[in-house]
Amino acid sequence: MTFGTEKAVVRAHHASQSAATVDTIGAALAQHTAPDWHWRGMHPFHEQTAAEAVAQTFWQPFLRAMAHVQRREDVFFAGRNQIDDFTSVWVVSMGHLMALFDAPFLGIQPTRRIVMLRYAEFHRVQDGRIVETAFFCDLLHLLRQAGHTVFPNQTAAHLVQPGPMTHDGLLYADQPVSEGAQTLDLICRMIGAINASKTYPSPEAEMAECWHDDMLWWGPEGIGATYTIARYIEQHQRPFRTLLKDRAFNGHVARLAEGTLGGFFGWPNLSLTPTGGFMGLPAGPRADMRVVDIYRRDGDKLAENWIFIDMLHFLKMQGIDVLAGISG
């Protein structure tokens, strides 16, 4: 399996974006996308169809606010999608969009300083065009960089997150098929262990099945990043599992791997009910989590995991409109 054609389409798409202005971004997006391009974005962008709608909804407001935008990519890989029996090819990109925050964006006042917006993209490429995209970005972290601490009591820590510790996350060249298959199998076994968590004698035993002891979990703003199995359990897994009830898994749209990298996204992945205390929030109505997970495998276990959650959508479903509070 080779993905050179699909990777080249996405890299050309990124190059067109980087060269575009507010006035030309619509045409730039149209160069490498299908006329009925299906684009999924986090709240408040949601789902859009075709390049012009994507430009008007996200890219034009972003480019008006952010000067000298630079894509700082840490992860790039491709693969066939396990969810549709390996029929479609997806290309994944993850990193930061760095810029000078010079004008208001979503009601957030500019800082005139560097900001780094975490992002992860999944692109389905077919017949030389991008036909479907999921674009996740950490807007809560952007808010923190602009001086708004929405969740001061997050259990872990949030940082401008690095890419893989091994500095080898940009898989522009195709990788051995066996390596990707091993990564995908491990991700699936990890998902199975979560679903069978009650059969393990302890959370530590469950985690040890698929994770290195010194694993890194790069969580989103509002939850934070954590390090080692023991601290992950303390700072994320235990609060998540005890303060959110009736968790239902809704499945994934795409799940793939190449080399030692892999990941998935869902729309939504999970539905659950907050009982009070998660991220310092009160109990609330049932809500959805749209989630991206990107993984790095080291040998026979997972070593790093980057997570994006559409947190603003999750909160909006509970009656908490973070952006309205900021702009108001």
N, C-alpha and C positions, 0 to 999 in steps of 0.2 A: 504494500500500500504506500503510495507516494502522494504528497499533498502540495507539491511545488506550485501547481497552478492556482490552487485556492489561497495559499499563503501569499502569492504574488498579487492577487486581487486585493486582499486586505491591506497589504503594505502599500499598494498604489492608492487605495482609499485613504489611508492615513496621510500619505504624502499630499494628496489633494486637499485634505482638511487643513493641514499645516500651512499650505500656501494660500489659503482662502482668506478673504476679508468678510466683514459683515454683509457687504453687498454681493459677494460672489459665492458664499458658502452653499447656497441652495444648488447652484449649478455644479459646484465641486462635489457635493454629495451624490448628485445624479449621475456622475461619470461612471461609477462602479456599482450602482445599486439598480435593482429592478424597478420598473415603473410602479409596481404595487408593493414595494418594499415594506415589510411589516417590522416596525421598530417598537420595542418595549423599553420604556424608561421609568425610573423611579418617580414617586410622587414629588413634585406636582406635574410631571411631564407625561406619565402614563403611556398609552399605546397610540401610535401614529402610523399613518400610511403615506408613503412616498416621500421623496427627498425634501420637497418644499415645506411640507408640514413639520418634518423633523427640524429643518433649519429654523422655521419660525418659532417652534416650541422650545428648543434647547439652544441650538448653536448661535443664533443671532443674539439672544439675550446674554449668553455667556461671553461672546466675543465683544459685545458692547461694554461689558463690565471688566473684562480681563485683557490686559495688554501683554503683548509678546508671549503668547501661549506656547509652551513647549511640552511635547509629549515625552515623558521619561518612562520608557517601557522597561519592565523588569521580567515579564513572563510573556512568551509567545509560543504557542504550539497548536497543533491541529489533530484531528482524528475523526473516525466514523462514530456516529451516534448510536450507542447501545440501545437507547430507548425505542428507536424505530428499526431495530434489528440490523443496525450498521448500514443503513441505506444512505443517509445524508452525511455530508462532510461539514464540519464546523471548525472555525479558527478562533482561538481564544487569545486575547491580549489583556494584560493587567499591568498597572503601574500608577503613575500620577500625571495629572495635567498641571504643570507649574505655570504660574503667571504672576503679573503684578495686578493686584486687586485695586482698580482705579475708578470704578463707578459702581453704583448700586446693582445688586443681583438678587432677585427674589425678595426684595425688601431688606436685604443685608447691606449695611453701609460699608463703603470701601475702607481699606486700611492703608492703601498706597504702599503696601509691603508685599513680599513674596507670599503666595499661598500655594498649597499643593493639594489638589483635589484627587483623592484616591478613586480609581475607576477599575472596572472589569467589564470586558465586552465579549460576548459570544456572537459570532457571525456564521450564518449558514450560507454557504456559497454553492451556487448551482449554475451550470452553463456560463461560467465566467462572470457572474453577477452576484452581489450580495442580495439575497432574497428575504433574509430575516436576521434581526439583531436584537440582542438584549444588552442594554447599557445600564450598568449599576454604578453609582457614585456615592460617596459618603458625605452627604450634605451636612450632617451633624458635626462632622469633623471640620468642615469648612466654617461652620458657625463658631466652633471653638477657636479657630485661628483668627476669627474676626472679633473675639472677645466675649462670645456668648456661651456660657457654660450651662447648657440645658439640663444636664444630669451630673451634678457635682459628686454624687455618691456612687459612681460606677465601681464595680467590684474589682476590676483589673486596671490596667494603665493604658492610655492611648498615646501613640507616637506617630510621627511621620514614618510609615512602615517601610523597611527595606525589602528588597526582593530576596530570592533564595540565598541562603548562606554560602552556597557553592558557586554563586555568580555565573551560573550556566543555564539561566532560565529562558534564553532567547533561542528557540529551536528553529532557526530559519532554514536549516537543512533537515531533511527527513531523518528519522531515528530508526533503529532496529525494531521491527514489528514485535519481537518477543519482549522487549523492554516495556513498550506501551501496554501490551497484554497483561504483563505482570502488575503494572501500576493499576490498571483498571480492575483487575481481579481483587487486588488488595483494598481498593476503595469500596468495592461491592461487599467484601467480607466485613469491612468496618461498619457499613450501613447495617448489615445483618446483625452484627454484635450490638448495635444500638437498639435494634428492634427486639433483640433477645436479652436485653440488659438484666431483666429480672431473674434470668437463669444463672447469672454469675454470682459467686459468693460475695463480691464487693465491686464497687466502681473501679478500684485499682486493677482487679483481675480482668474486668472487661476491657479497660484501656490497654493493658499490657498485651492483649491479643494482637493488636494491629499498630501500636504506637511505640516509638522509642521513649525511654524514660525522660529524656531531655527535649521532648517535643516542644515546638513553638506554635502557639495558637494566636494568630493575628486577627483579633476580633474588631468589630466596628465600634465607632464612638457610641457611648451609651452603655457599652459592656466593657470593651477594652481588650488589650493584649495580655497574654499570660504565658508562663514558661514552666515546663516540667509537668508531668502527669499530676503530681500531688497538688500543685498550685492551680492547674486547670480545673481539677475537680472542685477545689475550694472556691475559686474565683469565678467560675462560669457554670460548670456542669451541675453542681448541687443547687445553686440558685435557680437555674433554668428548669431543672426537673422538679423542684419542690414548690416553686412559686408560680408555675404555669401548669394548669391541669387540662385533662381531656385532650392531650396532644394527638392530632390526627395527621398522618403523612399523606399528602396529596399527590406525590410523585414528582418526577422531573421532566422537563422539556428536552434537555440534552444532558448526556453524561458521556464523557470521552477521555482519552488519555493518549499521550505520545511520550516516548522515552520515560523519564522518571517523573513527569508532570501529568496531572489530570485534574478534572473538575466537573462540576455540574451546576445547573440552575433550575429553579422551578418557578411556577407562576400561578398560585403560590405553592411553596414546598409544604408548609405547615399551617394548620389552623389550631388555635389553642385559646384558653381562657385564663387571663391574669387573675390570681387570687389575692394580690396585694404584696408589694415589696420588691418585685422585679424591677431593676433600675430605679428603685426608690418610688415607684408609681403605686397608686392605689389600685384596688381591685377594679376590674373593668369588664366590658362585654367581650364576647368571643371575637378574635381578630386573626388576620392572616399574616404570615411572614413569607415574603418573597426573598429568596436567599441564593447567593452564589458561594460555592466552596471551591477553592483552588488548593491542590495538594502537591507536595514534593515527597517522593519516596526515596529512602536511603536504604538500600539492601532489601530486606524482607519486611520492613516496617515503614510507617509514615513518620516523617520528621518535621514537616512544616505544613501549616494550614492557614490560608488567608480567607476571611469571611466578609461578605457584604450582605447587609440586610436592608430592605426598604423600610427603614425604621420610621420615617415620616408617615408612610402609608399605614403601618401597624398602629401608630399612635393616633392617626386621624380616625381610624375605625373605632377607637376608644373615646372619641370626642375631644382629642387633644390636637389642636392645629398649631404646631410649633411655628410655622412661618407667619401665620397671622399674628401671633404673639410678638414676634420680632418686629414685623413691619408696623404693628400697631403701637 
